[in-house]
Amino acid sequence: MLYRTLAILALLAASAAAAHPQIELKGVSGPLADNIELYLDRLPAKNNLGSRRFQNKVMEDVKLAGRAVGYYRMAIEPSLVGKEKKQKLRLTIKPGEALRLKSVKVEILGEASTDPEFAKLVKQVGPKVNHRVHHGRYEEIKNQLNSLALRRGYFQAKFVKQELSVAPRLLQGFIHIQFDSGPRYHFGEVAFEGSQIRDERLRSMLPFKPGEPYLSSQLGELNQRLAETNWFRSIDVTVDEPENAEQQLAVKIKVEPQIRNTVETGVGYSTDLGPRIKLNWNKPWLNDRGHSLNSKMALSGPEQTVEAGYKWPKKNVSEDFYKLNFGIKNKDLEDTRSQEYNTSLERHWLLDDAWYRTASVRWLYEDYVQGTDSGSANLIMPGISFSRSWDSGGSMPSEATRYLIGTEVSDPAWGSDSSFVRLRSRVGWIGSFSDDQRYLVRFDAGAVLMEAITELPPSLRFFAGGDNSIRGYSYESISPVDTEGSLIGARYMATAALEYQHRVSGNWWAAAFFDAGSAWNDKADIYRGVGLGVRWASPVGPIRIDVAWGLDVPSDQALQLHFSLGPEL
């Protein structure tokens, strides 16, 4: 019972607590002081400080808190200090030397004795000889062993021996743990219930096979894979109770089909495109093979787009699929007037290292006026791209990464009007210094390898400036100009953003940023922007409002307000 009490105190030692208002500590600091303060803070706010009974209780509690983190030879001298109404009980403490572990034995028995994850856990978390005696860490290794056993299917695991003993006079402690995992359970047969999709398509998403060792994480992965298809409105994955199975856990997945048509409408605003109306119509599943259709329309003053995509998965649903896309876009912005018609066929693969590879063939027809240049383009462009993204979850994740690199090629040999290679890349990172401090780094670049930029339609040229480019400049306002001063677009583009965010309160953050970059043909003139912003982690994603100052434009054009909604990378 004593060790359990000490362990609870030690586990709480890392949490800082305010000292009791009537008690003052002297002679201690760090984890020892934290543990003592945490325990004393649980006492009533008002006490009879002169009572011998109260003082003895306080000193006994301090000794318990000290023993929890290895201090068994503490000397405590109480005294009353201060005036009557502000009197305090001062505890002058000499902690003495902490006990050190003389012997540590953590033995794994049963089938887990050959499981490398247990050896890894003991090495990383387990106490070591000459470490300070710490009851909380002793309890932690036991809890971690139990938790790992459950996650890896050792449902009969138990402690044969769990002992922490101390010899205060010798300043020594001794740990001996014997953990018998028993047998490891395996996945049994898998059954799907209520699905409208063919059984073989569903089974292709299983991250395990019947007979393989149990891992709880694979059940979570299965649930996620099923959810990502958007075929189902509810998913319930259950396994047999261990006591009712002979080391084989049957898996039952009960699903409910998603409704066949979903319609979403929305109204939004951004400083890049102004007010915008959106309409999305999706058919999450069309047949028992899992084919799906999505379409969307977005209308704003400068741009109007209509897009549709038909997706059909291969046998391995979550890692391999085809998609046929069609889109129409009308654009009237700055010195650009264009009408685009796009059709593409894409093949997507999920590679072993979590990268997505996409091979595509795209047909583009575009009528355009760009500055004083006008024309039309008929292009067939095979391409390939690689992408990877991850985040820690939430509206504003504490960590996130995004990588994208791709290329498209055009040549008259297969019917295109012109010959070029277009390269595009975008990378970004989000990280945290603490729970209240985030940072964002983003790089964006592109290049077109060809003789003359005027042979390229505007949708394939590069422009910079705007909410997700260089703040402090209006949307796509940075590019080379012709003799009339009209924007003509660029062969090259590179931008970078560096941002620091600090939590103000709850889901509200303040931000400071610096952006720089350019879009150019022959020589890059660098444009810089600085500013401050506000972030709100809303339920539908981060909402960002920035006030930015362009450092390389006339002062009467330098101040820009940027508003955007959506992912930061």
C-alpha positions in Angstrom: 0.0 0.0 0.0 2.9 2.3 0.8 4.5 1.7 -2.5 1.2 2.3 -4.3 0.8 5.6 -2.6 4.4 6.6 -3.4 3.9 5.6 -7.0 0.8 7.8 -7.4 2.7 10.8 -6.0 5.7 10.1 -8.3 3.6 9.8 -11.4 2.1 13.3 -10.6 5.5 14.8 -9.9 6.0 16.1 -13.4 2.9 18.4 -13.1 3.8 21.7 -11.5 1.5 22.8 -8.7 1.2 26.0 -6.7 2.6 25.6 -3.1 0.0 25.5 -0.3 -0.7 29.2 0.7 0.1 28.5 4.4 3.3 26.4 3.8 6.7 27.6 2.6 9.4 25.2 1.4 13.1 25.8 1.8 16.0 23.6 0.7 14.3 21.7 -2.2 13.8 22.4 -5.9 13.1 20.6 -9.1 11.0 17.3 -9.2 11.3 16.8 -5.5 9.8 20.3 -4.7 7.1 19.8 -7.4 6.0 16.5 -5.8 5.9 17.9 -2.3 4.0 21.0 -3.5 1.5 18.9 -5.4 0.7 16.8 -2.4 0.5 19.7 0.1 -1.7 21.7 -2.2 -4.4 19.0 -1.6 -4.6 20.1 2.1 -7.4 22.4 3.2 -6.6 26.1 2.6 -7.0 27.0 6.3 -5.3 25.0 9.1 -4.1 25.5 12.7 -0.5 25.9 11.8 0.6 25.8 15.5 -1.0 22.4 16.0 1.6 19.7 16.7 -0.8 17.1 15.1 -1.1 19.1 11.9 2.7 19.7 11.7 3.4 16.0 12.2 0.9 15.1 9.4 2.5 17.7 7.1 6.0 16.3 7.8 4.8 12.7 7.2 3.2 13.7 3.9 6.4 15.5 2.8 8.4 12.3 3.6 6.0 10.2 1.6 6.3 12.6 -1.4 10.1 12.5 -1.0 10.3 8.7 -0.9 8.2 8.5 -4.1 11.1 10.1 -6.0 13.9 8.4 -4.1 14.6 10.5 -1.0 14.3 8.3 2.0 16.6 10.2 4.4 15.0 13.6 4.6 15.4 15.9 7.6 12.6 18.4 8.1 12.6 21.3 10.5 9.2 23.1 10.9 8.9 26.7 12.1 6.3 29.5 12.1 7.2 32.7 10.4 5.4 36.0 9.6 2.8 38.0 11.4 -0.3 36.5 12.9 -2.7 37.1 10.0 -0.1 36.2 7.4 1.7 33.5 9.3 3.2 30.5 7.4 4.6 27.1 8.3 8.1 27.1 7.0 9.6 23.6 6.3 13.4 23.7 6.1 14.3 20.5 4.3 17.6 18.7 4.0 16.7 16.0 1.4 19.9 14.0 1.9 21.2 11.7 -0.8 18.8 9.9 -3.1 18.7 6.1 -3.3 20.1 4.6 -6.4 19.2 1.3 -8.0 21.7 -1.4 -7.2 20.0 -4.1 -9.2 17.4 -4.1 -11.9 15.8 -7.3 -13.4 13.0 -7.1 -15.9 12.3 -10.6 -17.3 9.8 -11.3 -20.1 8.4 -14.8 -20.1 6.1 -16.6 -22.4 5.8 -16.1 -26.2 6.7 -12.4 -25.8 10.2 -13.4 -24.7 11.1 -13.5 -28.5 9.0 -10.4 -29.4 11.4 -7.6 -30.2 8.9 -4.9 -29.2 9.1 -6.0 -25.6 12.9 -5.9 -25.6 12.7 -2.5 -27.2 10.3 -1.2 -24.6 12.4 -2.5 -21.7 15.5 -0.8 -23.2 13.7 2.5 -23.8 11.5 2.9 -20.7 12.8 0.4 -18.2 14.8 1.6 -15.1 18.6 1.2 -15.2 21.2 0.4 -12.6 22.4 3.6 -10.8 19.2 5.4 -11.8 17.5 7.2 -8.9 14.8 5.2 -7.2 11.5 6.5 -8.6 8.3 4.7 -7.8 6.4 6.4 -10.6 8.8 5.1 -13.2 8.6 1.6 -11.7 4.8 1.8 -12.1 5.2 3.2 -15.6 7.2 0.2 -16.9 4.6 -2.1 -15.5 1.8 -0.2 -17.1 3.6 -0.1 -20.4 4.2 -3.8 -20.4 0.5 -4.4 -19.8 -0.5 -1.9 -22.5 1.9 -3.4 -25.0 0.6 -6.9 -24.3 -3.0 -5.9 -25.0 -2.0 -4.1 -28.2 -0.1 -7.1 -29.5 -2.6 -9.8 -28.5 -1.1 -11.3 -25.3 -4.5 -11.4 -23.5 -3.4 -13.8 -20.8 -0.4 -11.7 -19.7 0.2 -11.4 -16.0 3.0 -10.5 -13.5 4.7 -13.4 -11.9 6.8 -11.0 -9.8 6.7 -7.3 -9.2 8.9 -6.0 -6.5 10.6 -2.7 -5.6 12.6 -2.9 -2.4 14.8 -0.4 -0.8 17.7 -0.3 1.7 17.7 3.3 2.9 20.8 2.9 5.1 22.8 1.6 2.1 21.1 4.2 -0.2 20.2 1.3 -2.5 17.1 0.1 -4.3 16.3 -3.2 -6.0 13.7 -3.9 -8.8 12.7 -7.4 -9.9 9.8 -7.8 -12.4 8.8 -11.1 -14.1 6.1 -10.6 -16.7 4.6 -13.7 -18.3 2.8 -12.8 -21.5 1.3 -16.2 -22.1 0.4 -17.2 -25.7 -0.2 -14.6 -28.4 -3.6 -14.5 -30.1 -4.0 -14.4 -33.9 -6.6 -13.0 -36.3 -9.3 -15.5 -37.2 -11.9 -15.4 -40.0 -13.1 -12.0 -41.2 -16.8 -11.4 -42.0 -18.5 -8.3 -43.6 -22.1 -7.6 -42.9 -24.5 -5.1 -44.5 -22.1 -4.0 -47.4 -23.3 -3.1 -50.9 -19.8 -3.6 -52.3 -18.3 -6.8 -53.5 -16.6 -8.9 -50.8 -13.3 -9.2 -52.7 -13.0 -5.4 -53.0 -13.5 -5.0 -49.2 -11.0 -7.8 -48.4 -8.3 -6.0 -50.5 -8.3 -3.4 -47.8 -7.5 -5.8 -45.0 -4.1 -4.9 -43.5 -3.8 -8.4 -42.1 -4.6 -12.0 -43.1 -6.4 -14.7 -41.0 -3.8 -16.5 -39.0 -1.4 -13.5 -38.6 -0.6 -12.3 -35.1 -3.0 -9.8 -33.6 -2.2 -6.1 -33.6 -4.8 -3.6 -32.4 -3.3 -0.9 -34.6 -4.3 -2.9 -37.7 -8.0 -2.8 -36.7 -7.7 1.0 -36.5 -6.0 1.0 -39.9 -8.8 -1.1 -41.4 -11.4 1.2 -40.0 -9.6 4.2 -41.5 -9.3 2.5 -44.9 -13.0 1.7 -45.0 -13.9 5.3 -44.0 -11.7 6.8 -46.7 -13.6 5.1 -49.4 -16.7 7.1 -48.4 -18.8 4.1 -49.3 -20.3 3.7 -45.8 -22.1 6.0 -43.4 -21.2 3.8 -40.4 -18.5 1.3 -39.7 -18.3 -1.0 -36.7 -15.3 -3.3 -36.3 -15.4 -5.9 -33.5 -13.4 -9.0 -32.5 -14.2 -12.0 -30.4 -13.6 -11.8 -26.6 -10.3 -13.4 -25.9 -11.8 -15.7 -23.2 -14.2 -17.1 -25.8 -11.7 -17.9 -28.4 -8.9 -20.5 -28.7 -6.2 -17.9 -29.5 -8.1 -17.1 -32.7 -10.0 -13.8 -32.8 -12.8 -13.7 -35.4 -13.3 -10.2 -36.9 -16.7 -8.9 -37.7 -17.2 -5.7 -39.7 -20.7 -4.3 -39.8 -21.3 -1.4 -42.2 -24.2 0.7 -43.4 -24.1 2.0 -47.0 -23.6 5.7 -47.6 -26.5 7.5 -49.2 -26.2 7.4 -53.0 -26.3 11.1 -53.6 -24.9 13.9 -51.5 -25.2 17.6 -52.3 -23.3 20.4 -50.6 -23.6 24.1 -51.1 -21.6 26.9 -49.7 -20.8 30.6 -49.9 -17.2 31.8 -49.2 -14.9 34.7 -49.6 -11.2 35.1 -50.2 -9.2 38.2 -51.1 -7.8 36.3 -54.1 -11.1 35.7 -55.8 -13.7 37.6 -53.8 -17.1 36.2 -53.0 -17.6 32.7 -54.2 -20.5 30.2 -54.5 -19.9 26.5 -54.4 -22.0 23.5 -55.3 -20.8 19.9 -55.0 -22.7 16.8 -56.1 -21.2 13.4 -55.2 -22.3 9.8 -55.8 -20.0 7.9 -53.3 -20.8 4.6 -54.9 -22.4 3.7 -58.3 -22.2 -0.1 -58.3 -21.0 -3.1 -56.3 -17.5 -2.5 -57.7 -17.1 0.7 -55.8 -17.1 3.2 -58.7 -17.9 6.7 -57.7 -18.6 10.1 -59.3 -17.9 13.6 -58.0 -18.7 17.0 -59.5 -18.3 20.5 -58.3 -19.0 24.0 -59.5 -17.4 27.2 -58.1 -18.5 30.7 -59.2 -16.7 33.9 -58.4 -16.2 37.2 -60.3 -12.7 36.4 -61.7 -13.1 32.6 -62.1 -15.9 30.1 -62.9 -15.2 26.4 -62.9 -17.1 23.2 -63.5 -15.4 19.9 -62.8 -16.3 16.2 -62.7 -14.4 13.1 -61.9 -15.2 9.4 -62.4 -13.2 7.0 -60.2 -12.9 3.2 -60.4 -10.7 1.2 -58.1 -8.5 -1.7 -59.1 -8.5 -4.9 -57.0 -6.5 -3.3 -54.3 -8.9 -0.6 -53.5 -6.9 1.6 -51.1 -3.7 1.5 -53.1 -4.6 1.5 -56.8 -7.3 3.2 -58.8 -8.1 5.1 -62.1 -9.8 8.4 -62.4 -11.2 10.2 -65.5 -11.6 14.0 -65.1 -13.3 16.7 -67.1 -13.2 20.4 -66.4 -14.2 23.8 -67.9 -12.8 27.1 -66.5 -13.4 30.7 -67.5 -11.0 33.3 -66.1 -11.0 37.1 -66.2 -8.3 38.4 -63.9 -5.7 41.2 -64.2 -4.5 41.0 -67.8 -5.7 37.4 -68.4 -8.8 36.3 -70.3 -9.1 32.6 -71.0 -11.4 29.7 -71.5 -10.0 26.2 -70.6 -11.3 22.7 -71.5 -9.5 19.9 -69.7 -9.8 16.1 -69.9 -7.4 13.7 -68.2 -7.0 10.1 -67.4 -5.0 9.3 -64.2 -3.6 6.1 -62.7 -2.9 6.4 -58.9 -0.7 4.1 -56.8 0.1 4.1 -53.1 3.8 3.1 -52.8 5.3 1.2 -49.9 6.8 4.3 -48.4 3.5 6.1 -48.2 4.1 8.2 -51.4 1.4 8.5 -54.0 2.5 8.1 -57.6 0.1 9.5 -60.3 0.6 8.9 -64.0 -1.7 10.9 -66.3 -2.5 12.0 -69.8 -4.1 15.4 -70.1 -5.7 17.1 -73.1 -6.0 20.9 -72.8 -7.7 23.3 -75.2 -7.5 27.0 -74.3 -8.5 30.2 -75.9 -6.8 33.2 -74.4 -5.8 36.8 -74.3 -2.8 37.6 -72.1 -1.9 41.2 -72.2 -1.4 42.1 -75.8 -0.9 38.5 -76.8 -3.8 36.3 -77.9 -4.3 32.8 -79.4 -5.4 29.3 -78.7 -3.6 26.1 -77.7 -4.3 22.5 -78.2 -2.1 20.3 -76.0 -1.7 16.6 -75.1 0.5 16.3 -72.0 1.5 13.0 -70.4 2.8 13.5 -66.9 3.8 11.9 -63.6 3.8 13.2 -60.1 4.7 12.1 -56.6 3.0 13.3 -53.5 3.0 12.6 -49.8 1.2 14.4 -46.9 0.7 13.7 -43.2 -0.6 15.6 -40.2 -1.0 14.9 -36.5 -4.8 15.6 -36.7 -7.1 18.5 -35.8 -8.1 21.7 -37.5 -4.6 23.2 -36.8 -2.3 20.2 -36.4 0.8 20.5 -34.2 2.9 18.7 -36.9 2.3 18.3 -40.6 4.3 17.7 -43.8 3.4 18.0 -47.5 5.5 17.1 -50.5 4.5 17.4 -54.2 6.7 17.2 -57.3 5.4 16.6 -60.8 6.1 17.1 -64.5 4.1 17.3 -67.7 5.6 17.0 -71.3 4.2 18.3 -74.6 5.5 17.6 -78.1 4.1 17.9 -81.6 5.1 14.2 -82.1 1.8 13.2 -80.4 -0.4 16.0 -81.7 0.4 19.0 -79.4 0.8 22.5 -80.8 4.1 23.1 -79.0 7.0 21.4 -77.3 7.9 21.9 -73.6 8.5 20.3 -70.2 6.7 21.8 -67.3 8.0 21.1 -63.7 6.1 21.9 -60.5 6.9 21.3 -56.8 5.5 22.4 -53.5 6.8 21.4 -50.0 5.8 22.5 -46.6 6.2 21.7 -42.9 4.3 22.6 -39.7 5.9 22.1 -36.3 5.6 23.1 -32.7 7.9 24.5 -30.1 5.3 23.9 -27.5 1.5 23.5 -27.1 1.2 27.3 -27.6 3.8 27.9 -30.3 3.7 26.7 -34.0 5.8 27.4 -37.0 5.1 27.0 -40.7 7.7 26.8 -43.6 6.6 26.6 -47.2 8.4 26.5 -50.6 6.7 26.7 -54.0 8.5 26.5 -57.3 7.9 25.8 -61.0 9.7 26.0 -64.4 8.8 25.6 -68.1 11.5 24.5 -70.4 10.8 25.8 -73.9 11.9 28.5 -76.4 9.3 31.2 -76.0 6.8 31.8 -73.2 4.3 33.3 -75.7 3.7 29.8 -77.1 2.3 28.7 -73.8 -1.4 29.3 -72.7 -1.8 31.4 -69.5 -2.9 28.4 -67.4 0.6 26.9 -67.8 2.5 30.1 -67.2 3.5 31.2 -63.7 2.3 34.1 -61.6 3.0 35.0 -58.0 1.3 37.0 -55.3 -1.8 36.3 -53.1 -3.0 34.5 -50.0 -1.0 31.3 -50.6 1.9 32.8 -52.4 3.6 36.2 -51.5 1.3 38.1 -49.1 1.5 41.9 -49.4 0.7 41.6 -53.2 -2.6 41.0 -54.9 -3.5 37.6 -56.5 -1.2 36.7 -59.4 0.0 40.3 -59.8 3.7 39.4 -59.9 5.1 38.4 -63.4 7.1 39.9 -66.2 5.3 42.6 -68.3 5.2 43.4 -72.0 6.0 46.8 -73.6 2.5 48.0 -72.7 3.0 47.2 -69.0 0.6 44.2 -69.1 1.4 41.0 -67.3 2.6 38.2 -69.6 3.3 35.3 -67.2 6.6 33.7 -66.5 8.7 30.6 -67.3 10.0 30.4 -63.7 8.5 30.9 -60.3 9.8 30.4 -56.7 8.3 31.6 -53.5 8.9 30.9 -49.8 7.0 31.6 -46.6 8.1 31.6 -43.0 5.5 32.0 -40.2 5.4 31.9 -36.4 2.1 31.5 -34.5 1.4 31.9 -30.8 -1.8 30.8 -29.1 -3.7 33.8 -27.6 -6.6 31.9 -26.1 -8.3 28.5 -26.9 -8.5 28.1 -30.7 -7.3 31.7 -31.4 -3.7 32.3 -32.5 -1.7 35.3 -33.5 0.8 35.1 -36.4 3.8 36.9 -37.8 5.2 36.1 -41.2 7.7 36.8 -43.9 7.2 35.9 -47.6 9.5 36.3 -50.5 9.8 35.2 -54.1 9.3 36.0 -57.8 8.0 34.9 -61.2 10.4 35.7 -64.0 11.7 34.9 -67.5 15.3 36.1 -67.6 16.2 37.7 -64.2 14.4 37.3 -60.9 13.5 40.5 -59.1 12.7 39.4 -55.5 9.5 40.6 -53.9 9.1 40.5 -50.1 6.1 40.8 -47.8 5.8 41.0 -44.1 2.8 41.1 -41.8 0.7 40.0 -38.9 -2.4 37.8 -38.8 -5.0 36.0 -36.8 -5.8 32.3 -37.0 -9.0 30.6 -35.8 -9.1 26.8 -35.6 -12.7 26.5 -36.7 -14.6 23.2 -37.0 -14.3 23.4 -40.8 -10.6 24.2 -40.9 -8.3 27.1 -40.1 -9.6 30.6 -41.0 -6.8 33.0 -41.6 -6.9 36.8 -41.7 -3.6 38.6 -42.5 -2.6 42.2 -42.8 0.5 42.3 -45.1 2.9 44.9 -46.3 4.6 44.6 -49.6 8.1 45.8 -49.3 8.8 46.1 -53.0 5.9 48.1 -54.4 4.9 51.8 -54.1 3.7 52.6 -50.6 0.1 53.4 -51.8 -0.2 49.8 -53.0 1.8 48.1 -50.2 -1.0 47.3 -47.7 -3.0 44.2 -48.4 -5.7 42.4 -46.5 -5.7 38.6 -47.0 -8.6 36.3 -45.9 -8.6 32.6 -46.6 -10.1 29.3 -45.3 -8.6 25.9 -45.7 -5.4 23.8 -45.1 -2.3 25.8 -44.4 0.0 23.7 -46.6 
